[in-house]
Amino acid sequence: MKNREIVELKSQDEAIEYYEDFFEVQEDYLQAWWQPHQFVKLKDVLDAMKIAPGSRIFDFGCGVGDVTGRLAALVPGCPVTGSDISEKAVRQAAARHPGLRFVTRDEALRETELYDVVFSHHVFEHVFDLDESFLEITAKLKPGGKILIVVPCGNPGSLEHTLTATQPGGIDPNQGNRFIHDAVGHLRRLRTEDLAALAGRHGFQVADAFYADQYWGSVEWIARDGGRPFDLWFVPEKAVTPAAAEEVTRIRRELQPWFRTYGPFGKLKYKLAQRRKSPADWIKILAGICALPISYPANLMLWSRIRQEWRDRKTDPAGAEMWIVMERQPAN
């Protein structure tokens, strides 16, 4: 099985050029992916951080501002500033959320204003240089401030990790343990220990850690596309061992009902969220509407299980997504 093309960003200038082109065509990036249970997770973590009223918050890597807007809604009275490496993304974010402040990376680097919280949502798997990016966000932080970094998680134990490990080259140690199905712009798949080491190198420590998608969250994204990930990446015939092939076959059989029931609803939501729709998209939307009597109840059931998983297992590191809170190490 050949891994999908990985974007090789050899410099910050290449990164800027890549994401300028990316946001030219990916204006719906994260919009369809942001499900209601993501909103629940964000609220729970912000509550655990005990953010004081009036705190200033900096969203590092805000993209087109979809998550920034949700963040601001959860912390009323706290000014939120979003920043991104892409000027196109910043312009789109400002147009979508005129009540919020957005600046380019260059503008943020020039500013001397400090923040109580720096938030970074699904950015550090993309950045060209981990240490440089971490120094950028720590430079924006007040002495007693906190950092919240959310990234795909490479810890073992999740359904996603289990499936990926069955395939040859499924987890690439030469590319930061990147998973074979990770998006093209993902340069790595971080683990808790990787973020802890990153923080430690710069005088910070992990103050709290939360994890999601140990099982049901992974089921949602696999089933959303009707099980297509199995056809593309999780293939029994190409598994590394006979036991691995049996595991993939077993999991596929276990998830098959979700492909057939939740799958049409997941596709419908994704297509409806797209700002630009082709005639083929409208045909798929019509098919999804016809399937609603079956797919919508399946959606309610699956999302209920995802929320329950978060409540029961949010400290279990065997997740496919992690929410890491950092603070400065105490002075000796």
Secondary structure, 3 states (H helix, E strand, C coil): CCCCCCCCCCCHHHHHHHHHHHHHHCCCCCCCCCCHHHHHHHHHHHHHHCCCCCCCEEEECCCCCHHHHHHHHHCCCCCEEEEECCHHHHHHHHHHCCCCEEEEHHHHHHCCCCEEEEEEECCCCCCCCHHHHHHHHHCCEEEEEEEEEEEECCCCCCHHHHHHHCCCCCEEHHHCCEECCCCCCCCCCCCHHHHHHHHHHCCEEEEEEEEECCCHHHHHHHHHCCCHHHHHCCCHHHCCCHHHHHHHHHHHHHHHHHHHHHHHHHHHHHHHHCCCCCHHHHHHHHHHHHCHHHHHHHHHHHHHHHHHHHHHHCCCCCCCEEEEEEEECCCC
